[in-house]
Amino acid sequence: MSTNPQPCQEGARPLSPAEILLLDPATRACLWRSLIESLEEYVEGLRRRPIARPAPAEQVRAYVRGLDFERPVDPLETLRFVLEGFDRFHVHNAHPRYLGLFVPASSTMGVAADALAAAFNPVLAAWRLSPFAVEVERHLIARVAARFGFDPETSEGCFTCGGSEANHTALLVALSRAFPRWRSGGLRDLPGRPALYVSAEGHHSIAKAAVLCGLGAGAARPVAVDAELRLDAAALRRAIASDRAAGELPFLIVATAGTTSAGAVDPLAPLAEIARQEDLWLHADAAWGGAGVLLPELREAFAGIESADSITFDPHKWLSVPMAAGMFLTRHAGLLERTFQVDGPYMPPARGAGAPVDFYRSSMTWARRFTGLKLLMTLAVAGWRGYESIVRHQVVLGARLRERLAEAGFLVVNRTPLPVVCFVDALEGLADGALEEVAGRVVSEGRAWISTTRIGPLGSLVLRGAITSFHTTSEDVDAVVGTLADARRAVALARAGGRFRGPPARAADKEE
Ligand SMILES: *Cc1c(COP(=O)(O)O)cnc(C)c1O
């Protein structure tokens, strides 16, 4: 980063406690100015910078250890240290040619909101402590719930640090609904072992949540998927029946609305029907794909999500709100409080009938950042219409990516309306190692970013590209495909040549 803020403060005299942390007015003014200039410079220069540079762990550690905390450092010097760290050792996921996991560019209003949230520092635990902040989040929970087809009047929810915490919340709520004795007596008070069902393509946070709930990872049963990588309803019915026959206690079905690897949307309406018949909770993990409900043309893919009992949705994914912003939503009022209620002498007493429930009694956390503010400020300025146009633009770019890849001799192997494309090499049929090499070559040049993942019953390795940055244009998509085609050709040539020259020079390979 070319930014090199000049120190604004000279000399040393004893500082008051406030000056140590708040800094003096002149230094603050200088810091704010420098900070804002640096942010602006970053955004303006994003397209021209490499997405990532090599960052050997030893170099990064040595750089970070440059701060030893024995000697106070000038505020501007500290800012410079951090900017340089990001400059040298960071994957710039906001870059228009970053087609990796869902870590979008940050909305400007979201960045401003995060600064405001930090400055006012409300604690979201109780209404009485932060009436504005709590009502903002309640308003957002109702409006987002409505977009998913829930009744905003009776829906409840909470902001979380992401989809993982929201999924964990879903497991806890489903447990407390299915087993009223669990809250006081724990799992050993139950007449059997609870079981839940999630597609084999589902997110790993479900198994992790099962561990965190004390159920054990094995309680999360991976259910087979169909040819389009969607949870197979017939296999689900069989799994539930065989668990019941064995004395296990099914309590939850997790439908994934937009799988992380391949964007598969499970058949939500049939799963809702099974959940109703079997008296199980249906949770829709729509962490990323959920924004698809904003588009009428995707309504069919998400049909039935309004019948889910609860939903995970991450504004920090497709809505481009800075991390960490997740949401848990449920259309059943009262269950969050039944799950999380606690009392303590230093906590505000439970409020009267009709008053909103304090978040500390209806979520996992006590002190928590004002996460909703970045969604509020971004949504206020973009409006739902603005978001619809962004999501539509990215869906169209996803389709373009699919077409360009096919033209360039790649075989697209996933089917989804969402902008994530899994593909392999159609002509050479390059083996797994070669696909990793292709991805590695693309990434190492810093001009584009794609990843690999494994999908399907055989866990087949594929290349994966997703449209996640609102900076991405159709030219960027074409350029990334060009970079991929070059990388594929280079890898294929090196491999073909290698067959005549004997084994490749391993040591040289490693150095790259
Ligand atoms: C990203 C993702 C999660 C996890 O969300 P975090 O915000 O990263 O905790 C869960 N489920 C799905 C389907 C996801 O794509």
The ligand as an ORCA input file, in Angstrom:
! r2SCAN-3c Opt
* xyz 0 1
  C     -20.918    -20.403      5.003
  C     -21.910    -21.416      5.379
  C     -22.132    -21.741      6.725
  C     -21.278    -21.215      7.849
  O     -21.445    -19.873      8.022
  P     -20.331    -18.988      8.765
  O     -20.943    -17.650      8.671
  O     -19.080    -19.141      7.979
  O     -20.217    -19.486     10.151
  C     -23.132    -22.641      7.013
  N     -23.853    -23.200      6.035
  C     -23.663    -22.926      4.729
  C     -24.503    -23.604      3.693
  C     -22.669    -22.022      4.356
  O     -22.463    -21.756      3.052
*
